[in-house]
Amino acid sequence: MIFRSRHRRLWIATIAAASFAVSLLIFFGYKDWSFYSPLSRAWELLAGAMVADWTIERAEQQRPSVRFQDLCATIGLAAILVAALWLKTDSLFPGFYALLPVAGAVLMIVLAGVAHQQQAVISPADGLDWVDQLPLYLWHWPLLSYLGIVRNGVPNTIEIWIAIILAFVLAWLTYRFIEIPFAGKTAPC
């Protein structure tokens, strides 16, 4: 019903705003619930839905300049890096702190797709095209959660990076030896 509506963007934005409002309950002592509940995290996925809707419409219109794309992609990458370095395990996340990595991801995803279509000269999104094909979501959280359990919630930086690298390796192996054969795709790397 919503996806066929003329007002689908308004519906998606309204549901995303309501979900974001629910995520703000973290400031009222509902930290675990705000972090794990799909109600409080749906706005992050809906940001992706808005990106997809915008990208489909944008395909039929004039694209922004390559300089603008590169600037926005750089800002997006910087936002993700700042969030990765600034946020700590005791940060009240999601809530307002989730805006930084989500906005960064939106800028990277939107402009990576647009820049890729226009053959931008240099973009931080270049070289990341293969990452969006990997099922990284299947591996990163279980590995990091298990590491937290094994280390009683205090893994060190080296252990975290090892888990992230292992997640990429397992995601690539999953893509290469499970997804490609079953979907009939060709391997990008």
C-alpha positions as CSV (number, residue, x, y, z in Angstrom):
1,M,0.0,0.0,0.0
2,I,2.7,2.5,1.0
3,F,5.0,1.8,-1.9
4,R,2.2,2.5,-4.4
5,S,1.1,5.7,-2.7
6,R,1.9,9.0,-4.3
7,H,2.9,10.1,-0.8
8,R,5.3,7.2,-0.1
9,R,8.2,9.5,0.7
10,L,6.1,11.2,3.3
11,W,5.0,7.9,4.8
12,I,8.6,6.6,4.9
13,A,9.8,9.9,6.5
14,T,7.0,9.8,9.0
15,I,7.6,6.2,10.1
16,A,11.4,7.0,10.2
17,A,10.8,10.0,12.4
18,A,8.6,8.0,14.7
19,S,11.2,5.3,14.9
20,F,13.9,7.9,15.6
21,A,11.8,9.4,18.4
22,V,11.5,5.9,19.9
23,S,15.3,5.6,19.8
24,L,15.5,8.7,21.9
25,L,14.1,6.7,24.8
26,I,17.7,5.8,25.4
27,F,18.1,9.1,27.3
28,F,15.3,8.0,29.7
29,G,17.1,4.8,30.9
30,Y,16.0,2.3,28.2
31,K,19.5,1.7,26.8
32,D,19.2,-2.0,26.0
33,W,15.7,-1.7,24.6
34,S,16.7,1.3,22.5
35,F,19.7,-0.6,21.1
36,Y,18.1,-3.9,20.4
37,S,14.5,-3.1,19.5
38,P,13.6,-3.0,15.8
39,L,11.2,-0.2,16.6
40,S,14.0,2.1,17.7
41,R,16.4,1.0,14.9
42,A,14.0,1.0,11.9
43,W,14.7,4.6,11.0
44,E,18.3,3.5,10.1
45,L,16.9,1.0,7.5
46,L,14.3,3.5,6.4
47,A,17.1,5.9,5.6
48,G,18.2,3.3,3.1
49,A,14.6,3.1,1.7
50,M,14.6,6.8,1.2
51,V,18.0,6.5,-0.5
52,A,16.7,3.8,-2.8
53,D,13.6,5.9,-3.7
54,W,15.7,9.0,-4.3
55,T,18.1,7.0,-6.5
56,I,15.4,5.6,-8.7
57,E,13.9,9.0,-9.2
58,R,17.3,10.6,-9.8
59,A,18.1,8.1,-12.5
60,E,15.6,9.9,-14.7
61,Q,16.8,13.4,-13.9
62,Q,20.0,15.4,-14.2
63,R,22.8,14.2,-11.9
64,P,24.8,16.6,-9.7
65,S,28.3,17.6,-10.7
66,V,31.2,15.3,-10.1
67,R,32.8,17.9,-7.7
68,F,29.6,18.0,-5.6
69,Q,29.4,14.2,-5.5
70,D,33.1,13.9,-4.4
71,L,32.5,16.5,-1.7
72,C,29.5,14.8,-0.3
73,A,31.1,11.4,-0.5
74,T,34.1,12.8,1.4
75,I,31.9,14.3,4.0
76,G,30.0,11.0,4.3
77,L,33.3,9.0,4.8
78,A,34.5,11.6,7.3
79,A,31.2,11.3,9.3
80,I,31.6,7.5,9.4
81,L,35.2,7.7,10.5
82,V,34.4,10.4,13.2
83,A,31.7,8.2,14.6
84,A,34.0,5.2,14.6
85,L,36.7,7.0,16.5
86,W,34.5,9.2,18.7
87,L,31.8,6.9,19.9
88,K,32.7,4.6,22.8
89,T,31.0,1.6,24.4
90,D,29.4,3.8,27.0
91,S,28.0,6.3,24.5
92,L,24.2,6.6,24.5
93,F,23.7,4.9,21.1
94,P,21.5,4.9,19.0
95,G,19.7,8.2,19.7
96,F,21.3,11.4,18.4
97,Y,24.7,9.7,18.1
98,A,23.4,7.4,15.4
99,L,22.7,10.3,13.1
100,L,26.4,10.7,12.3
101,P,27.1,7.2,10.9
102,V,23.7,6.9,9.3
103,A,24.0,10.3,7.5
104,G,27.6,9.4,6.5
105,A,26.4,6.1,5.1
106,V,23.5,7.8,3.2
107,L,25.9,10.2,1.6
108,M,28.3,7.4,0.7
109,I,25.6,5.1,-0.7
110,V,23.8,7.8,-2.7
111,L,26.8,9.4,-4.1
112,A,28.7,6.2,-4.7
113,G,25.9,5.0,-6.9
114,V,25.6,8.3,-8.7
115,A,29.4,8.8,-9.0
116,H,29.8,5.3,-10.3
117,Q,27.2,6.0,-13.1
118,Q,29.0,9.3,-14.1
119,Q,32.5,7.9,-13.9
120,A,33.7,10.4,-11.3
121,V,37.4,11.1,-11.4
122,I,38.2,10.5,-7.7
123,S,35.8,9.6,-5.0
124,P,36.2,8.0,-1.5
125,A,33.5,5.6,-2.7
126,D,35.8,4.3,-5.5
127,G,37.1,0.9,-4.5
128,L,34.2,0.3,-2.2
129,D,31.8,-1.0,-4.9
130,W,32.7,-4.7,-4.1
131,V,32.0,-4.2,-0.4
132,D,28.3,-3.6,-0.9
133,Q,28.0,-7.0,-2.5
134,L,29.5,-8.8,0.5
135,P,27.1,-10.3,3.2
136,L,29.1,-8.5,5.9
137,Y,26.0,-8.1,8.0
138,L,25.9,-11.9,8.5
139,W,29.4,-11.9,10.2
140,H,30.4,-8.6,11.8
141,W,27.9,-8.6,14.7
142,P,28.2,-12.3,15.7
143,L,32.0,-12.0,15.8
144,L,32.0,-8.8,17.7
145,S,29.4,-10.0,20.1
146,Y,31.3,-13.3,20.7
147,L,34.5,-11.3,21.3
148,G,32.7,-9.2,23.8
149,I,31.5,-12.3,25.6
150,V,34.9,-13.9,25.6
151,R,36.6,-10.8,26.8
152,N,34.0,-9.9,29.4
153,G,32.9,-6.8,27.5
154,V,36.3,-5.3,27.2
155,P,38.1,-6.4,24.0
156,N,41.2,-4.4,23.1
157,T,41.6,-2.5,19.8
158,I,43.7,-5.2,18.2
159,E,41.2,-7.9,18.9
160,I,38.4,-5.7,17.5
161,W,40.3,-5.2,14.3
162,I,41.1,-8.9,14.0
163,A,37.3,-9.6,14.3
164,I,36.5,-7.0,11.7
165,I,39.1,-8.4,9.2
166,L,37.8,-11.9,9.9
167,A,34.3,-10.7,9.2
168,F,35.4,-9.4,5.8
169,V,37.2,-12.7,5.0
170,L,34.1,-14.8,6.0
171,A,31.8,-12.4,4.1
172,W,33.9,-12.8,1.0
173,L,34.0,-16.5,1.4
174,T,30.3,-16.6,1.8
175,Y,29.8,-14.5,-1.2
176,R,32.3,-16.4,-3.4
177,F,31.3,-19.9,-2.4
178,I,27.6,-19.7,-1.5
179,E,26.0,-16.6,-3.1
180,I,27.7,-16.7,-6.5
181,P,27.1,-20.4,-7.2
182,F,23.5,-20.2,-6.1
183,A,22.6,-16.9,-7.8
184,G,24.7,-17.5,-11.0
185,K,26.7,-14.3,-10.5
186,T,30.2,-13.6,-11.5
187,A,32.8,-12.8,-8.9
188,P,34.0,-9.1,-8.8
189,C,37.2,-10.1,-6.9
